[in-house]
Amino acid sequence: MRAPDCKIPHYSIHFFTWNGNKGAVEASDLRLPAGKQPGERVWSDACDVGFMVCGRTRNVLFTQVGEDRDPEGEFRSWRFASENNEFEITIFND
C-alpha cells in the first residue's frame, strides 16, 4: 500500500485495548471532539479514511472498512483494518 499523502492522525498502540489482533477504544479516549468521526482522508485522490497506529518497531496504516448505527441512525462504532487485514480496530462512539 502506498504511503498517505494527506495529514492523518497518529495514535500510540497503547491507546487501544488488544485481544490478539483485534483492538478496541472509545472515541473519547482518542480525544475526538463530540460529533467528530474518527480518521481523516488518507490520499488526495481517493476517499479512504484512516489513521496511523504507532508501535515500538513500526507504524501501521488503518483504513475504515465499516460502521454500525443504531435504529435511529446514530453511530455506535466504526471498524478499521490494516492493509493486509492482519489487524482490526473498533472505535466505539461514547
N, C-alpha and C positions, 0 to 999 in steps of 0.2 A: 504494500500500500504506500502511496506517495505521502510525503510529509505535508501537514497542514500549511496552507498559505494565508490563513486568517488567524487573528488573535483568538485563542481559545483558552478556557480556564484550565489551570493545572492544580490537581489535588494530590496530597500525600496519600499513599496507600493506607496510612494509619487512620484516615477519616472513616474508612469502611470497616464493617464487621464481616469477616470472611468465614465461610464454611466450605472448605475445599476451594473450588474455582469460582464460587458464587459470592459476590459481595453485596452488601446492603447498607443503606444510610437513609436518614431522614433529611429532607431538603434543608431544614433549618440548620442542621449540622454542617452543611456546606456553605452556610451564611448567605443563602439565596434570599433576596428581598421577597416579601409577600407578593404572590401573584406571578413571580418570575419562573419560567420553566427552566430546567437545567440544561446546560450545554449552550454552545454558540455555533454559528456556521463554521464549518471546517475548511472548506475550499471555496474560493471565489467563483468558480464556475459550476458549482453543484449546491444542492440544498441540504446536504447531510449536516446533522447537528451532533456535536460531541464535545469531549473534553479529554485531557491527558491525565493519566494516573501515574504519579512519580514514585518509583520504588528505589531501593538502595542501589540496585545494579542496572536498572533500565526503566524507561518510560514507555507506557502502553497507551495507545490511542483507543478510545471507546466511542462508538457512534450509536445513535439511537436506533433501536430495532422495533420498538413498540411502546404502547401506553395503555393504561387501564383507566376507565372512567366509571363513576357510579351512575345509577339510573338518571340522576338529574344532570349529568354531563360534566360534573366536577372531576378533575384529575385525582385518581387515587395513587398512581405510581407511573414511573417511566422506566423502560428497560433499555439497557445499553449492552453492546457486545464488543469484544476486542476484534481485531482484524481477522484472525483465523477462528473466531468463535471459541477460543480456548478459555476465555473468562467472560462472565456475565455480571452485570451490576444492576440492581434495582434501587431506584431512588423513590422513597415514599413521600407523598405530599402530606405534610403535617401542618 
